[in-house]
Amino acid sequence: MRGRRVLASVASAVIAATVLSGCTATALQSQYENGDNKGYISGTGVTEIKPADRKEAVPFSGKTEEGSTFSTAAHAGDVIVVNFWYAGCPPCRVEAKTLQKLSTQYAGKGVDFVGVNTRDDAASAKSFDTTFGVTYPSILDAQKGAVQLAFSGTYRPNATPTTIILDKQGRVAARIEGPINDQPSTVSTLIDSALAEGRS
């Protein structure tokens, strides 16, 4: 009789654990079940850092999909918009045209756009550029991860896509997690704010 009670208790515990685990499904599991961007989680949110609270400059450089080198040193004094992405990322594909439109809008105004491709080879990155009409360069960071490491401090890219705006001194002025197409005016405002700094 006692053995039956023990078995019944164990069975109840197993059932309870199963039910609880079902109630605490991860975001990834929920997306899979719903069919929304299966296997993928995107962040969301905007963080703006006041000039007085900004950390040191974030210097970086790397080879682009075209074989040239992009370095922050070559763009000193400009505002730099850094977008972390990869070709198979659904939100990255959605925001690509908005980023391209912004890069065209700010061309010749002291604002430079650069992508940081975190997973792809040159051929995949070029194919993405052709498909979405992207004309600004992207650093291929999949093998070494040097650019991702450069941003490994407080305002690191926690999700893909993430867009980081560097001020004229190369410091992180803002971070936008998630696709920017949902908030292009916010991005423009952040860029304009960084551009206006230091003007009399």
C-alpha positions in Angstrom: 0.0 0.0 0.0 2.8 2.3 1.0 4.6 1.5 -2.3 1.6 2.6 -4.3 1.4 5.9 -2.4 5.1 6.6 -3.2 4.5 5.8 -6.8 1.5 8.0 -6.9 3.5 10.9 -5.3 6.3 10.5 -7.8 3.8 10.4 -10.7 2.1 13.6 -9.4 5.5 15.3 -9.1 6.4 14.4 -12.7 3.0 15.7 -14.0 3.4 18.9 -12.0 6.9 19.5 -13.4 5.6 18.9 -16.9 2.8 21.3 -16.5 5.1 24.0 -15.0 7.6 23.6 -17.7 4.9 24.1 -20.2 3.8 27.3 -18.5 7.4 28.7 -18.6 8.1 28.3 -22.3 10.9 30.5 -23.5 10.4 33.3 -26.0 12.1 31.1 -28.6 9.7 28.2 -28.0 6.7 30.6 -28.3 8.0 32.0 -31.6 8.5 28.5 -32.9 5.0 27.4 -31.9 3.5 30.6 -33.4 5.6 30.4 -36.6 7.0 33.9 -36.0 10.6 34.3 -37.1 11.3 30.7 -36.1 14.6 30.3 -34.2 15.1 34.0 -33.9 14.7 36.6 -31.1 15.1 40.3 -31.7 15.6 43.0 -29.0 13.8 46.2 -28.7 14.5 49.6 -27.1 16.4 52.8 -27.4 19.1 54.0 -25.0 20.5 57.5 -25.3 23.6 58.5 -23.4 24.2 62.1 -22.3 27.6 63.5 -23.4 28.7 63.8 -19.8 27.9 60.1 -19.1 29.6 58.7 -22.2 32.6 56.3 -21.9 35.8 56.3 -23.9 35.8 56.2 -27.7 35.3 52.8 -29.3 37.9 52.5 -32.1 37.6 49.6 -34.5 38.4 48.6 -38.1 38.0 45.6 -40.4 37.8 44.2 -43.9 34.5 44.9 -45.8 32.7 42.6 -48.2 34.4 44.5 -51.0 37.9 43.8 -49.6 38.6 47.4 -48.5 39.2 48.5 -44.9 36.8 50.6 -42.8 38.3 52.2 -39.7 36.9 54.8 -37.3 40.3 56.5 -37.5 39.6 57.4 -41.1 36.3 58.9 -40.2 37.4 60.9 -37.1 35.2 63.9 -36.4 32.2 62.3 -38.1 29.1 60.8 -36.5 29.2 57.0 -37.3 26.1 54.8 -37.5 27.0 51.2 -36.8 24.5 48.5 -37.7 25.0 44.9 -36.5 23.3 42.4 -38.8 23.5 39.2 -40.9 21.7 38.1 -44.0 19.5 35.4 -42.5 18.1 37.7 -39.8 14.4 38.6 -40.7 14.4 42.0 -38.9 17.7 42.9 -40.6 16.1 42.3 -44.0 13.1 44.4 -43.0 15.1 47.4 -41.8 17.7 47.3 -44.6 15.9 49.8 -47.0 15.3 52.2 -44.1 18.9 52.2 -43.2 19.9 52.8 -46.8 17.4 55.7 -47.1 18.9 57.3 -43.9 22.5 56.8 -45.2 21.5 58.6 -48.5 19.7 61.3 -46.5 22.9 62.0 -44.5 25.4 61.6 -47.3 27.9 64.5 -47.3 26.7 65.8 -43.9 29.4 64.3 -41.6 27.6 61.1 -41.0 29.0 57.7 -42.0 27.2 54.4 -42.1 28.8 51.0 -41.7 27.4 47.6 -41.2 29.0 44.8 -39.0 28.1 41.4 -40.4 28.3 38.9 -37.6 27.8 35.6 -39.5 28.2 35.7 -43.2 31.0 35.5 -45.8 31.6 38.2 -48.5 29.4 36.5 -51.1 26.4 36.4 -48.8 26.9 40.0 -47.7 27.2 41.2 -51.3 24.1 39.3 -52.3 22.2 41.0 -49.4 23.5 44.4 -50.6 22.3 43.7 -54.1 18.9 42.5 -53.0 18.2 45.4 -50.7 20.1 48.2 -52.5 22.6 48.8 -49.7 25.5 50.9 -50.8 27.4 51.6 -47.5 30.1 49.1 -46.5 29.9 46.3 -44.0 32.8 44.8 -42.0 32.9 41.0 -42.1 33.2 40.2 -38.4 32.1 36.5 -38.3 35.5 34.9 -38.0 37.4 37.2 -35.6 34.6 39.0 -33.9 36.9 42.0 -33.4 34.3 44.7 -33.8 31.8 42.9 -31.6 34.6 42.6 -29.0 35.2 46.4 -29.2 31.6 47.0 -28.2 31.7 44.4 -25.4 31.2 47.1 -22.7 28.1 48.6 -21.2 26.4 49.4 -24.5 27.2 46.2 -26.4 24.8 44.9 -29.1 22.6 42.6 -27.1 20.4 41.6 -30.0 20.4 41.4 -33.8 19.9 43.8 -35.3 21.3 46.6 -33.1 22.3 50.0 -34.3 24.8 52.1 -32.4 25.4 55.8 -33.0 28.9 57.1 -32.2 29.4 60.8 -31.6 32.1 62.9 -33.2 34.6 61.7 -30.6 33.8 58.1 -31.3 31.9 57.5 -28.1 28.6 55.6 -27.9 25.8 58.2 -28.0 22.9 55.9 -28.5 21.9 52.3 -29.0 18.8 51.1 -30.8 18.0 47.4 -30.2 15.7 45.8 -32.8 14.8 47.0 -36.3 14.9 50.7 -36.9 12.2 50.7 -39.5 9.7 50.9 -36.6 11.2 54.2 -35.5 13.1 56.0 -38.3 12.3 59.4 -36.9 13.8 58.5 -33.6 17.0 57.4 -35.3 17.1 60.7 -37.3 16.6 62.7 -34.1 19.5 60.8 -32.4 21.8 61.4 -35.4 20.8 65.1 -35.6 21.5 65.4 -31.9 25.0 63.9 -32.2 25.7 66.1 -35.2 24.6 69.3 -33.4 27.0 68.7 -30.5 29.9 71.0 -30.3 28.4 73.6 -32.6 28.3 77.2 -31.4 
